[in-house]
Amino acid sequence: MIDPNGMIQFMGDPEGALTRTLEMELNHPGPHSVGIIGRCKRFAVYAVNGEVKYVAVSEREDDPAGDDYPEDTLAEALLDAILKHKNDEL
């Protein structure tokens, strides 16, 4: 959400409801084996008025959490995707 001053409000998902709804729960056995349960995948979503326009998930077979290869979900990649989407609309 963006407040009247243009500041973005970040919200948590402590019970994982949104994570499960978006099907972004990390189910790989690696994190579970060390007690990390209910973690979400590293992902980024671009949505306009509730319509999802772009989704990126940083996960690989050897890095299911996306910790070693987060590039696809970092700000620069998301901004590039937004600009591409906006250019495609023109």
C-alpha positions as a Markdown table, in Angstrom:
| # | Residue | x | y | z |
|---|---|---|---|---|
| 1 | Met | 0.0 | 0.0 | 0.0 |
| 2 | Ile | 1.1 | 3.6 | -0.6 |
| 3 | Asp | 0.2 | 6.2 | 1.9 |
| 4 | Pro | -0.8 | 9.8 | 1.0 |
| 5 | Asn | 2.8 | 10.9 | 1.2 |
| 6 | Gly | 3.9 | 8.4 | -1.4 |
| 7 | Met | 5.6 | 6.1 | 1.1 |
| 8 | Ile | 5.2 | 2.3 | 0.6 |
| 9 | Gln | 3.8 | 0.4 | 3.5 |
| 10 | Phe | 5.3 | -3.1 | 3.8 |
| 11 | Met | 3.2 | -5.8 | 5.5 |
| 12 | Gly | 4.2 | -9.1 | 7.0 |
| 13 | Asp | 2.7 | -12.5 | 6.6 |
| 14 | Pro | 3.4 | -14.1 | 10.0 |
| 15 | Glu | 0.9 | -17.0 | 9.5 |
| 16 | Gly | 1.9 | -17.6 | 5.9 |
| 17 | Ala | -1.7 | -17.1 | 4.5 |
| 18 | Leu | -0.6 | -15.0 | 1.5 |
| 19 | Thr | 2.5 | -17.2 | 1.0 |
| 20 | Arg | 0.2 | -20.3 | 0.6 |
| 21 | Thr | -2.3 | -18.5 | -1.5 |
| 22 | Leu | 0.4 | -17.4 | -3.9 |
| 23 | Glu | 1.8 | -21.0 | -3.9 |
| 24 | Met | 5.2 | -19.6 | -2.8 |
| 25 | Glu | 5.8 | -21.8 | 0.3 |
| 26 | Leu | 9.2 | -23.3 | 0.2 |
| 27 | Asn | 8.6 | -27.1 | 0.5 |
| 28 | His | 12.1 | -28.3 | -0.2 |
| 29 | Pro | 13.4 | -30.7 | 2.5 |
| 30 | Gly | 16.6 | -28.8 | 3.0 |
| 31 | Pro | 15.3 | -25.9 | 5.1 |
| 32 | His | 12.8 | -28.2 | 6.8 |
| 33 | Ser | 15.7 | -30.4 | 8.0 |
| 34 | Val | 17.1 | -27.6 | 10.0 |
| 35 | Gly | 13.8 | -26.4 | 11.5 |
| 36 | Ile | 12.9 | -23.7 | 9.0 |
| 37 | Ile | 9.2 | -24.4 | 8.3 |
| 38 | Gly | 6.8 | -22.2 | 6.5 |
| 39 | Arg | 9.4 | -20.1 | 4.8 |
| 40 | Cys | 8.4 | -18.5 | 1.5 |
| 41 | Lys | 10.3 | -18.6 | -1.7 |
| 42 | Arg | 12.3 | -15.5 | -2.7 |
| 43 | Phe | 9.9 | -13.9 | -5.1 |
| 44 | Ala | 8.9 | -10.5 | -6.5 |
| 45 | Val | 5.5 | -9.6 | -7.9 |
| 46 | Tyr | 4.4 | -6.6 | -10.0 |
| 47 | Ala | 0.7 | -6.0 | -9.8 |
| 48 | Val | -1.5 | -3.1 | -11.0 |
| 49 | Asn | -4.9 | -2.6 | -9.3 |
| 50 | Gly | -4.8 | -6.2 | -8.0 |
| 51 | Glu | -3.9 | -7.7 | -11.4 |
| 52 | Val | -0.6 | -9.6 | -11.4 |
| 53 | Lys | 1.5 | -8.4 | -14.4 |
| 54 | Tyr | 4.8 | -10.1 | -13.6 |
| 55 | Val | 6.2 | -12.8 | -11.2 |
| 56 | Ala | 9.8 | -13.7 | -10.6 |
| 57 | Val | 11.0 | -16.5 | -8.4 |
| 58 | Ser | 14.7 | -17.0 | -7.4 |
| 59 | Glu | 15.0 | -20.7 | -7.0 |
| 60 | Arg | 17.2 | -23.3 | -8.6 |
| 61 | Glu | 17.5 | -27.0 | -8.1 |
| 62 | Asp | 20.7 | -26.5 | -6.2 |
| 63 | Asp | 19.4 | -23.4 | -4.4 |
| 64 | Pro | 15.7 | -23.8 | -3.6 |
| 65 | Ala | 15.6 | -20.7 | -1.3 |
| 66 | Gly | 17.1 | -18.4 | -3.9 |
| 67 | Asp | 19.7 | -17.2 | -1.4 |
| 68 | Asp | 22.7 | -17.8 | -3.7 |
| 69 | Tyr | 21.1 | -16.5 | -6.9 |
| 70 | Pro | 18.6 | -13.8 | -5.9 |
| 71 | Glu | 19.2 | -11.7 | -9.1 |
| 72 | Asp | 15.8 | -12.3 | -10.6 |
| 73 | Thr | 14.0 | -10.9 | -7.7 |
| 74 | Leu | 16.2 | -7.9 | -6.8 |
| 75 | Ala | 15.0 | -4.3 | -7.4 |
| 76 | Glu | 16.9 | -3.8 | -10.7 |
| 77 | Ala | 15.3 | -6.9 | -12.3 |
| 78 | Leu | 11.9 | -6.0 | -11.1 |
| 79 | Leu | 12.2 | -2.4 | -12.4 |
| 80 | Asp | 13.4 | -3.7 | -15.8 |
| 81 | Ala | 10.4 | -6.0 | -15.9 |
| 82 | Ile | 8.1 | -3.1 | -15.1 |
| 83 | Leu | 9.6 | -0.9 | -17.8 |
| 84 | Lys | 9.4 | -3.7 | -20.3 |
| 85 | His | 5.7 | -4.3 | -19.4 |
| 86 | Lys | 4.9 | -0.5 | -19.7 |
| 87 | Asn | 6.7 | -0.4 | -23.1 |
| 88 | Asp | 4.8 | -3.4 | -24.3 |
| 89 | Glu | 1.5 | -1.6 | -23.4 |
| 90 | Leu | 2.4 | 1.4 | -25.6 |
